[in-house]
């Protein structure tokens, strides 16, 4: 299967937009339910950091081939968030979040799936760049 550079660039843009969607789920950082259920990772500061990661993905969308080690950092970052979400989902009941707030429930239901998918994407891109 061959994926061209333009398609990969679109993947970086989608990754960035997915991270920026935290602005919607958090109602621009006013949704107190998200930090309530994981204050260590999903504090308002943590949510701002998610936005910054999204901006980083967007910033390299057109020149990702020139920053292979940064793409490697993206792999590690997505693994860390995916792993953290997996631990959270195994030790918490997402229905408790839904009872308090629909948007927070949706956020906790999907953020880790998103991180695992983009972990795989960034790993694919990193390995592709590294082999060249």
BAFI-3210 file (N, C-alpha, C; in Angstrom, 3 decimals, decimal comma, padded with zeros to 6 digits):
// residues 132
n [1|2|3|4|5|6|7|8|9|10|11|12|13|14|15|16|17|18|19|20|21|22|23|24|25|26|27|28|29|30|31|32|33|34|35|36|37|38|39|40|41|42|43|44|45|46|47|48|49|50|51|52|53|54|55|56|57|58|59|60|61|62|63|64|65|66|67|68|69|70|71|72|73|74|75|76|77|78|79|80|81|82|83|84|85|86|87|88|89|90|91|92|93|94|95|96|97|98|99|100|101|102|103|104|105|106|107|108|109|110|111|112|113|114|115|116|117|118|119|120|121|122|123|124|125|126|127|128|129|130|131|132]
n.u [000,846|000,633|001,102|000,762|002,710|001,037|-001,320|-000,374|000,292|-002,285|-003,118|-001,633|-002,846|-005,470|-004,929|-004,084|-006,431|-008,140|-006,981|-007,418|-010,125|-010,618|-011,201|-013,892|-015,097|-014,346|-015,619|-014,233|-012,443|-014,091|-015,582|-015,977|-016,151|-014,481|-011,743|-012,332|-012,589|-010,112|-007,775|-005,019|-004,092|-005,943|-006,382|-007,158|-004,789|-003,554|-005,336|-004,886|-002,309|-002,809|-004,043|-001,821|-000,115|-001,647|-001,436|001,265|001,309|-000,112|001,674|003,773|002,734|003,128|005,859|006,836|008,669|011,121|011,525|012,029|012,704|011,099|008,628|008,994|008,906|006,220|005,133|005,850|004,516|001,794|001,599|001,939|-000,373|-002,364|-001,834|-002,226|-004,954|-006,007|-005,379|-006,977|-009,586|-009,877|-009,981|-011,998|-015,411|-016,954|-019,579|-020,233|-019,127|-020,649|-023,089|-022,701|-021,944|-022,545|-020,752|-018,241|-018,342|-018,403|-015,892|-014,132|-014,775|-013,724|-011,149|-008,827|-008,960|-008,620|-005,989|-004,544|-004,981|-003,679|-001,153|-000,398|-000,465|001,521|003,728|003,918|004,532|006,947|008,609|008,602|009,878|012,313|013,412|014,110]
n.v [-001,179|002,132|005,314|008,642|011,712|013,955|012,891|012,033|014,510|015,541|013,815|014,752|017,229|016,467|015,181|017,385|018,948|017,231|017,285|019,979|019,885|019,531|021,956|022,272|020,096|020,777|023,116|025,509|025,408|025,683|023,621|021,930|019,268|017,541|017,951|017,138|014,347|013,337|014,742|014,866|014,521|015,719|018,365|021,887|023,063|020,801|020,342|022,613|022,022|019,866|021,203|022,709|020,646|019,844|022,124|021,914|019,599|020,561|022,538|021,214|019,877|020,206|019,937|017,658|015,654|016,766|016,855|014,453|013,449|014,919|013,944|011,424|012,089|012,775|010,230|009,035|010,753|010,336|007,635|007,787|009,236|007,503|005,140|006,099|006,759|004,184|002,912|004,569|004,068|001,411|001,500|003,162|004,300|005,194|005,874|007,235|009,705|010,534|010,859|013,220|015,060|015,332|016,085|015,803|013,079|012,045|012,945|011,471|008,967|008,813|009,971|008,451|006,431|007,945|008,814|006,371|005,662|007,777|007,437|005,091|006,103|008,196|006,620|004,998|007,025|008,003|005,709|005,406|007,785|007,442|005,242|006,259]
n.w [000,000|-000,912|000,307|-000,396|-000,039|000,188|001,232|003,718|004,810|005,105|007,100|009,293|009,568|010,212|012,640|014,145|014,139|015,494|018,044|018,604|018,911|021,550|022,564|022,009|023,403|025,996|026,267|025,713|027,891|030,103|031,069|033,855|034,483|033,014|034,037|036,632|036,659|035,976|037,212|037,189|034,561|032,833|033,604|033,374|032,496|031,393|029,300|027,752|026,967|025,281|023,179|022,336|021,446|019,266|017,652|017,092|015,472|013,266|012,448|011,216|009,099|006,319|006,033|007,286|006,619|007,023|009,708|011,214|013,765|015,447|014,658|015,712|018,417|018,538|018,236|020,681|022,441|021,733|022,364|025,140|025,959|024,961|026,419|029,024|028,894|028,450|030,891|032,505|031,536|032,185|034,911|035,720|035,511|032,728|032,415|034,700|034,189|032,000|033,313|034,667|032,672|029,288|027,163|028,386|028,928|026,320|025,506|027,243|026,325|023,759|023,511|023,968|022,039|019,759|020,308|020,221|017,526|016,176|017,223|015,873|013,253|013,360|014,016|011,735|009,853|010,918|010,711|007,968|007,104|008,380|007,097|004,656]
ca.u [000,000|001,409|000,422|001,589|003,032|-000,124|-002,228|000,243|000,104|-003,674|-003,171|-001,148|-003,885|-006,565|-004,454|-004,124|-007,827|-008,688|-006,527|-008,095|-011,516|-010,729|-011,835|-015,349|-015,475|-014,134|-016,311|-013,158|-011,854|-015,045|-016,254|-015,262|-016,278|-013,306|-010,664|-012,789|-012,435|-008,690|-007,139|-003,579|-003,807|-006,913|-006,617|-007,225|-003,442|-003,385|-006,130|-004,149|-001,173|-003,356|-004,194|-000,481|000,328|-002,384|-000,805|002,545|001,033|-000,469|002,835|004,706|001,953|003,681|007,300|007,109|009,840|012,320|011,575|011,714|012,796|009,892|007,577|009,258|008,364|004,759|004,839|005,949|003,435|000,510|001,638|001,735|-001,787|-003,143|-001,615|-002,884|-006,403|-006,321|-005,403|-008,135|-010,824|-009,945|-010,136|-013,071|-016,664|-017,242|-020,989|-020,255|-018,820|-021,847|-024,137|-022,421|-021,855|-022,486|-019,533|-017,120|-018,470|-017,944|-014,452|-013,457|-015,044|-013,018|-009,822|-007,785|-009,045|-007,963|-004,547|-003,982|-004,985|-002,626|000,105|-000,098|-000,181|002,820|004,738|004,044|005,240|008,325|009,344|008,735|010,920|013,571|013,926|014,601]
ca.v [000,000|003,354|006,531|009,751|012,760|014,818|012,183|012,092|015,890|015,626|013,108|015,679|018,250|015,835|014,995|018,698|019,341|016,378|017,841|021,258|019,629|019,619|023,252|022,054|019,224|021,483|024,405|026,494|025,250|026,012|022,397|021,467|017,815|016,862|017,882|016,469|012,901|013,000|016,039|014,811|014,605|016,539|019,681|022,901|023,173|019,633|020,558|023,602|021,314|019,098|022,177|023,028|019,507|019,936|023,175|021,369|018,714|021,426|023,320|020,415|019,098|020,312|019,662|016,606|014,865|017,458|016,844|013,065|013,201|015,495|012,945|010,404|012,617|012,634|008,811|008,831|011,525|009,650|006,411|008,157|009,557|006,291|004,264|006,724|006,577|002,763|002,709|005,280|003,408|000,134|001,741|004,124|004,015|006,368|006,268|008,256|010,984|010,886|011,325|014,615|015,954|014,592|016,393|015,177|011,649|011,801|013,156|010,330|007,775|008,768|010,579|007,425|005,777|008,910|008,793|005,123|005,730|008,671|006,779|004,211|006,966|008,837|005,562|004,689|008,133|008,019|004,594|005,709|008,809|006,884|004,303|006,979]
ca.w [000,000|-001,023|000,748|-000,869|000,934|000,371|002,148|005,043|005,286|005,572|008,386|010,324|009,746|010,949|014,018|014,789|014,352|016,562|019,316|018,829|019,287|023,010|022,836|021,976|024,522|027,268|026,177|025,873|029,224|031,172|031,491|035,048|034,642|032,453|035,027|037,856|036,568|035,845|037,441|036,930|033,126|032,106|034,199|032,317|031,948|030,531|028,082|026,957|026,367|024,160|022,089|021,831|020,631|018,008|016,846|016,623|014,328|012,134|012,007|010,409|008,131|004,964|005,992|008,262|006,217|007,493|011,175|011,567|015,212|016,045|014,420|016,730|019,679|018,427|018,496|022,134|023,080|021,513|023,164|026,550|026,161|024,733|027,567|030,174|028,705|028,652|032,344|033,057|031,129|032,902|036,347|035,957|034,821|031,897|032,593|035,770|033,547|031,221|034,238|035,034|031,520|028,026|026,411|029,091|028,690|024,947|025,492|027,848|025,514|022,470|023,383|023,889|020,731|018,880|020,554|019,695|016,061|015,710|017,559|014,734|012,107|013,515|013,950|010,309|009,196|011,419|010,105|006,534|006,965|008,885|006,089|003,458]
c.u [000,890|000,547|001,310|001,752|001,850|-001,125|-001,683|000,096|-001,314|-003,852|-002,697|-002,195|-005,054|-006,169|-004,524|-005,541|-008,487|-008,243|-007,222|-009,562|-011,708|-011,357|-013,358|-015,781|-015,356|-014,868|-015,327|-012,692|-012,800|-015,783|-015,470|-015,306|-015,053|-012,158|-011,057|-012,482|-011,005|-007,877|-005,637|-003,266|-004,685|-007,318|-006,749|-005,851|-003,166|-004,149|-005,475|-002,968|-001,627|-003,543|-002,828|000,097|-000,373|-001,796|000,550|002,329|000,720|000,765|003,796|004,007|002,575|005,172|007,721|008,353|011,146|012,493|011,275|011,772|011,621|008,710|007,752|008,755|006,842|004,342|004,824|004,812|002,099|000,462|001,328|000,262|-002,671|-003,040|-002,335|-004,396|-006,796|-006,371|-006,639|-009,418|-010,990|-010,238|-011,250|-014,298|-017,062|-018,709|-021,139|-019,987|-020,035|-022,960|-023,951|-022,441|-021,659|-021,176|-018,301|-017,155|-017,996|-016,419|-013,717|-013,685|-014,125|-011,574|-008,720|-007,788|-008,347|-006,447|-003,906|-003,941|-003,860|-001,241|000,534|000,264|001,211|003,952|004,990|004,867|006,702|009,154|009,571|009,842|012,284|014,219|014,500|015,990]
c.v [001,241|004,538|007,701|010,829|013,685|014,187|012,221|013,495|016,081|014,901|013,981|016,757|017,673|015,620|016,314|019,134|018,502|016,895|019,164|021,058|019,623|020,956|023,119|021,235|019,937|022,817|025,544|026,587|025,636|024,780|021,791|019,958|017,084|016,825|017,138|014,969|012,439|014,279|016,029|015,049|015,634|017,811|020,683|023,126|022,012|019,772|021,590|022,917|020,449|020,008|022,506|021,883|019,546|020,987|022,710|020,451|019,549|022,134|022,533|019,641|019,097|019,969|018,596|015,786|015,484|017,410|015,440|012,820|013,831|014,550|011,796|010,822|012,506|011,190|008,564|009,536|010,824|008,330|006,729|008,462|008,326|005,339|004,798|006,564|005,137|002,441|003,356|004,507|002,067|000,312|002,710|003,715|005,268|006,790|007,274|009,645|011,450|011,417|012,789|015,550|015,133|014,833|015,769|013,664|011,265|011,920|011,941|009,043|007,670|009,248|009,540|006,675|006,659|008,848|007,514|005,130|006,622|008,223|005,902|005,036|007,583|007,808|005,160|005,766|008,162|006,920|004,827|006,729|008,220|005,956|005,002|007,509]
c.w [000,000|-000,598|000,368|000,205|001,202|001,347|003,575|005,624|005,808|006,900|009,532|010,615|010,540|012,405|014,786|015,100|015,447|017,929|019,625|019,215|020,798|023,409|022,865|023,183|025,865|027,334|026,457|027,323|030,365|031,686|032,659|035,222|034,102|033,464|036,307|037,820|036,314|035,982|037,156|035,457|032,434|032,857|033,068|031,692|030,995|029,226|027,167|026,266|025,187|022,950|021,495|021,002|019,271|017,087|016,308|015,426|013,088|011,569|011,125|009,295|006,740|004,882|007,000|007,906|006,716|009,006|011,710|013,068|015,953|015,831|015,407|018,101|019,674|018,700|020,001|022,856|022,928|022,275|024,627|026,830|025,959|025,905|028,802|030,087|028,950|030,135|032,961|032,766|031,843|034,389|036,707|035,165|034,041|032,021|033,727|035,179|032,752|032,115|034,607|033,837|030,248|027,283|027,074|028,898|027,302|024,859|026,048|027,066|024,306|022,493|023,258|022,576|019,698|019,062|020,030|018,168|015,541|016,162|016,381|013,498|012,210|013,466|012,493|009,604|009,634|010,764|008,620|006,293|007,323|007,862|004,872|003,671]
res [x|x|x|x|x|x|x|x|x|x|x|x|x|x|x|x|x|x|x|x|x|x|x|x|x|x|x|x|x|x|x|x|x|x|x|x|x|x|x|x|x|x|x|x|x|x|x|x|x|x|x|x|x|x|x|x|x|x|x|x|x|x|x|x|x|x|x|x|x|x|x|x|x|x|x|x|x|x|x|x|x|x|x|x|x|x|x|x|x|x|x|x|x|x|x|x|x|x|x|x|x|x|x|x|x|x|x|x|x|x|x|x|x|x|x|x|x|x|x|x|x|x|x|x|x|x|x|x|x|x|x|x]
***
